[in-house]
Amino acid sequence: MSKYMKPRARRSEARTIAGRFRGGKLAPVGAHAFRESESGSVMQSVHFELDPIPGRMITPITAELVSVFVPVQAIDALKNPTDDYPGNAEVIRQKLLSGVPLFDLEEENEISKRLGIVPRSIDGVKYVNEAARLAHNAAVNYLRRRKFVDAVQLDASSTAMTPALIAQTVLDRLNGVLDPENRVNGLVNLDLEGQANVSGILVKQNPTADTNAGPMYELSPDGVFLRGTGNISGVDPNSTQSVFIQANSIGVPEVFAELAGSQTSFSTKDLYNAERMDALTREMRQIVDDNPEHGQELVTRFAHGLSMDVGKQPIVVYERQVMFGMDQQPAMDGANLGVSITNSVAKVEFAAPIPATEFGGILITFAAVKPDEALASQPHPFLSDTWGATNYVADEMAIDPVPVTIRELDGDCAQIDEGTVALYVANNGLKRTYINYGFNRALDPTTVAAKSAIWQLEVPMSVTPESVIYPEDLDHYPFADNLAEVCTYTWRSVASVNTPIIFGPTPVEELAQIETDNIFQDA
């Protein structure tokens, strides 16, 4: 390690930024830059305060704070995705040695403004470094892929604040999957070698048509045949021979493969291999789950015994969700004594170390306010189904994933969607945990009083690349001004950084008396 990669001094940053944002948004509230080989610690706190809500709020509201360290390699990979080796450490070293800046200046934008970055004025134009915006986009992409590996991604040009992520998708809540891996639980491939005879496809000489059966049918002593649309391969088109498919008395085709005599084998070795395949598949799935950004590439390298430069993977430094405290306050004047409002506040604070990296990175802190997320219309697993004897022996043997249809997730679904498979769970998986919030079904949820008392998001019935994030137009009906940015926040942060930066001596103001009196007698 070069001596210029070792810390030689300490620098600090102390920032306090206030702002507002809407619910259901992943709002960037602050950033700290860590240069090459810098390390240290940060102490941060965010105070949330919601606008008053008329009446009584009965559903919980959540404040979320997440802080992500984005290495320079991850920022470079997002900025230059078409490079031969985006984010590669040696390539970045060569770029730095070339003297060309890795990240250039750009005009300030919504992201830089929300991060509280004060710009530099050049010819009257306000400029900031593009690295902060790119780090924001890379952090959002990482958080999305951590939620769902195929989630929609931002590109390097995005400058807008993005929707928040759903805390728990339907897969998280029900411990389900979209497409079960058939290599788990002992799949054994039975590959039949050679060729199998096929019965029911015939060639007839001089067929005679039966006018009662229609132009596509012919009756013969052999039974009923469904006539084909062409001649058999190798037969002259002018020949009287035709291809037929054997059918039963009502015209249903009867074409079968004759497996009798086909050569195949099955041994204990196949069972051992299936068990080993199960273990390896689970291990590779865990690699993807633990490394959502590059997990699929890691699986390929795992299979070939190769490692991967993990320096371009963002790191979640801190993450927490807290419930807003609800304080119901009645009016104090005589004319409105029956009126009340709900005031809501929350606070999250943390301290965390930041490790040293060769190229440095940017710590991005996000805040979000989320309504209650629920499968509000999920039928009760027992009280909406028949009640009979349970076959525990059959359940003991049931290891295959069970399809879950929309009717089992949404009691108010459209009739046409009732049988649609949304996901797969373990046998009796829906019966393990059942959670439901909201009014009873006898109450009209469309009244003003009801709509003011509940702020809730219906979790999508399945998971798609777009469904893991909040809708852009999340309803804010419970708030008095539901078109406003309803959350006021204050972000406070102190960073103490060990740095290899060499700080020169502090300059001393000129002392004119030295010259006037020639004190050093050097004039």
ChimeraX attribute file (.defattr): number of C-alpha atoms within 10 A of each C-alpha:
attribute: neighborCount
match mode: 1-to-1
recipient: residues
	/A:1	5
	/A:2	5
	/A:3	8
	/A:4	13
	/A:5	16
	/A:6	16
	/A:7	17
	/A:8	13
	/A:9	12
	/A:10	16
	/A:11	14
	/A:12	13
	/A:13	12
	/A:14	13
	/A:15	14
	/A:16	14
	/A:17	16
	/A:18	15
	/A:19	15
	/A:20	18
	/A:21	22
	/A:22	21
	/A:23	27
	/A:24	24
	/A:25	22
	/A:26	25
	/A:27	25
	/A:28	27
	/A:29	28
	/A:30	27
	/A:31	24
	/A:32	21
	/A:33	18
	/A:34	26
	/A:35	20
	/A:36	19
	/A:37	20
	/A:38	25
	/A:39	21
	/A:40	18
	/A:41	15
	/A:42	19
	/A:43	15
	/A:44	20
	/A:45	17
	/A:46	25
	/A:47	17
	/A:48	22
	/A:49	21
	/A:50	23
	/A:51	19
	/A:52	20
	/A:53	22
	/A:54	19
	/A:55	19
	/A:56	21
	/A:57	22
	/A:58	15
	/A:59	15
	/A:60	18
	/A:61	23
	/A:62	18
	/A:63	24
	/A:64	22
	/A:65	24
	/A:66	18
	/A:67	24
	/A:68	24
	/A:69	28
	/A:70	30
	/A:71	26
	/A:72	30
	/A:73	25
	/A:74	24
	/A:75	30
	/A:76	23
	/A:77	19
	/A:78	22
	/A:79	23
	/A:80	13
	/A:81	13
	/A:82	9
	/A:83	12
	/A:84	9
	/A:85	13
	/A:86	19
	/A:87	25
	/A:88	18
	/A:89	18
	/A:90	10
	/A:91	15
	/A:92	18
	/A:93	12
	/A:94	11
	/A:95	13
	/A:96	13
	/A:97	10
	/A:98	10
	/A:99	8
	/A:100	10
	/A:101	10
	/A:102	15
	/A:103	15
	/A:104	11
	/A:105	14
	/A:106	15
	/A:107	14
	/A:108	20
	/A:109	16
	/A:110	13
	/A:111	23
	/A:112	26
	/A:113	15
	/A:114	19
	/A:115	22
	/A:116	18
	/A:117	19
	/A:118	12
	/A:119	17
	/A:120	15
	/A:121	11
	/A:122	8
	/A:123	7
	/A:124	7
	/A:125	11
	/A:126	15
	/A:127	20
	/A:128	20
	/A:129	17
	/A:130	20
	/A:131	22
	/A:132	25
	/A:133	26
	/A:134	28
	/A:135	28
	/A:136	30
	/A:137	27
	/A:138	29
	/A:139	29
	/A:140	25
	/A:141	22
	/A:142	26
	/A:143	22
	/A:144	25
	/A:145	21
	/A:146	17
	/A:147	20
	/A:148	20
	/A:149	20
	/A:150	16
	/A:151	20
	/A:152	16
	/A:153	15
	/A:154	18
	/A:155	14
	/A:156	20
	/A:157	11
	/A:158	13
	/A:159	17
	/A:160	13
	/A:161	17
	/A:162	20
	/A:163	21
	/A:164	25
	/A:165	21
	/A:166	20
	/A:167	18
	/A:168	14
	/A:169	24
	/A:170	22
	/A:171	18
	/A:172	11
	/A:173	16
	/A:174	19
	/A:175	15
	/A:176	22
	/A:177	19
	/A:178	15
	/A:179	11
	/A:180	15
	/A:181	14
	/A:182	13
	/A:183	18
	/A:184	18
	/A:185	15
	/A:186	17
	/A:187	16
	/A:188	16
	/A:189	10
	/A:190	10
	/A:191	9
	/A:192	12
	/A:193	10
	/A:194	8
	/A:195	11
	/A:196	15
	/A:197	11
	/A:198	11
	/A:199	13
	/A:200	14
	/A:201	17
	/A:202	14
	/A:203	15
	/A:204	14
	/A:205	10
	/A:206	10
	/A:207	16
	/A:208	11
	/A:209	15
	/A:210	13
	/A:211	11
	/A:212	9
	/A:213	13
	/A:214	9
	/A:215	11
	/A:216	14
	/A:217	20
	/A:218	19
	/A:219	16
	/A:220	12
	/A:221	5
	/A:222	7
	/A:223	11
	/A:224	21
	/A:225	26
	/A:226	22
	/A:227	21
	/A:228	16
	/A:229	10
	/A:230	11
	/A:231	17
	/A:232	15
	/A:233	8
	/A:234	6
	/A:235	11
	/A:236	10
	/A:237	12
	/A:238	7
	/A:239	10
	/A:240	12
	/A:241	17
	/A:242	19
	/A:243	19
	/A:244	24
	/A:245	20
	/A:246	21
	/A:247	19
	/A:248	12
	/A:249	10
	/A:250	7
	/A:251	14
	/A:252	13
	/A:253	16
	/A:254	14
	/A:255	13
	/A:256	13
	/A:257	11
	/A:258	12
	/A:259	12
	/A:260	8
	/A:261	8
	/A:262	13
	/A:263	12
	/A:264	10
	/A:265	10
	/A:266	10
	/A:267	7
	/A:268	8
	/A:269	9
	/A:270	16
	/A:271	14
	/A:272	13
	/A:273	14
	/A:274	19
	/A:275	18
	/A:276	15
	/A:277	18
	/A:278	18
	/A:279	16
	/A:280	15
	/A:281	17
	/A:282	14
	/A:283	13
	/A:284	18
	/A:285	16
	/A:286	14
	/A:287	18
	/A:288	18
	/A:289	18
	/A:290	12
	/A:291	20
	/A:292	22
	/A:293	22
	/A:294	19
	/A:295	19
	/A:296	17
	/A:297	13
	/A:298	21
	/A:299	19
	/A:300	13
	/A:301	13
	/A:302	15
	/A:303	10
	/A:304	9
	/A:305	8
	/A:306	10
	/A:307	10
	/A:308	11
	/A:309	11
	/A:310	15
	/A:311	18
	/A:312	23
	/A:313	22
	/A:314	27
	/A:315	16
	/A:316	17
	/A:317	18
	/A:318	15
	/A:319	15
	/A:320	13
	/A:321	17
	/A:322	15
	/A:323	16
	/A:324	19
	/A:325	16
	/A:326	17
	/A:327	14
	/A:328	17
	/A:329	15
	/A:330	14
	/A:331	13
	/A:332	11
	/A:333	9
	/A:334	7
	/A:335	8
	/A:336	10
	/A:337	10
	/A:338	11
	/A:339	14
	/A:340	17
	/A:341	20
	/A:342	20
	/A:343	19
	/A:344	20
	/A:345	18
	/A:346	19
	/A:347	19
	/A:348	18
	/A:349	15
	/A:350	16
	/A:351	15
	/A:352	14
	/A:353	14
	/A:354	19
	/A:355	13
	/A:356	21
	/A:357	17
	/A:358	16
	/A:359	18
	/A:360	20
	/A:361	28
	/A:362	23
	/A:363	25
	/A:364	25
	/A:365	27
	/A:366	23
	/A:367	26
	/A:368	24
	/A:369	26
	/A:370	26
	/A:371	20
	/A:372	18
	/A:373	21
	/A:374	20
	/A:375	22
	/A:376	19
	/A:377	18
	/A:378	20
	/A:379	18
	/A:380	16
	/A:381	17
	/A:382	10
	/A:383	8
	/A:384	11
	/A:385	10
	/A:386	8
	/A:387	8
	/A:388	6
	/A:389	6
	/A:390	8
	/A:391	8
	/A:392	9
	/A:393	8
	/A:394	9
	/A:395	11
	/A:396	9
	/A:397	9
	/A:398	13
	/A:399	12
	/A:400	14
	/A:401	20
	/A:402	17
	/A:403	19
	/A:404	19
	/A:405	17
	/A:406	23
	/A:407	20
	/A:408	20
	/A:409	23
	/A:410	17
	/A:411	15
	/A:412	12
	/A:413	14
	/A:414	10
	/A:415	9
	/A:416	8
	/A:417	13
	/A:418	16
	/A:419	12
	/A:420	12
	/A:421	17
	/A:422	22
	/A:423	23
	/A:424	21
	/A:425	19
	/A:426	17
	/A:427	17
	/A:428	12
	/A:429	16
	/A:430	19
	/A:431	11
	/A:432	10
	/A:433	9
	/A:434	13
	/A:435	10
	/A:436	12
	/A:437	16
	/A:438	18
	/A:439	14
	/A:440	8
	/A:441	8
	/A:442	6
	/A:443	9
	/A:444	12
	/A:445	16
	/A:446	9
	/A:447	9
	/A:448	11
	/A:449	14
	/A:450	18
	/A:451	15
	/A:452	21
	/A:453	22
	/A:454	22
	/A:455	22
	/A:456	22
	/A:457	19
	/A:458	12
	/A:459	21
	/A:460	18
	/A:461	19
	/A:462	17
	/A:463	19
	/A:464	14
	/A:465	14
	/A:466	14
	/A:467	18
	/A:468	26
	/A:469	23
	/A:470	22
	/A:471	17
	/A:472	11
	/A:473	9
	/A:474	17
	/A:475	16
	/A:476	20
	/A:477	16
	/A:478	21
	/A:479	21
	/A:480	15
	/A:481	13
	/A:482	15
	/A:483	11
	/A:484	14
	/A:485	15
	/A:486	21
	/A:487	21
	/A:488	16
	/A:489	21
	/A:490	16
	/A:491	20
	/A:492	18
	/A:493	20
	/A:494	17
	/A:495	23
	/A:496	17
	/A:497	23
	/A:498	20
	/A:499	24
	/A:500	20
	/A:501	18
	/A:502	11
	/A:503	11
	/A:504	6
	/A:505	6
	/A:506	6
	/A:507	6
	/A:508	6
	/A:509	6
	/A:510	8
	/A:511	8
	/A:512	9
	/A:513	9
	/A:514	11
	/A:515	13
	/A:516	9
	/A:517	10
	/A:518	11
	/A:519	10
	/A:520	8
	/A:521	8
	/A:522	6
	/A:523	8
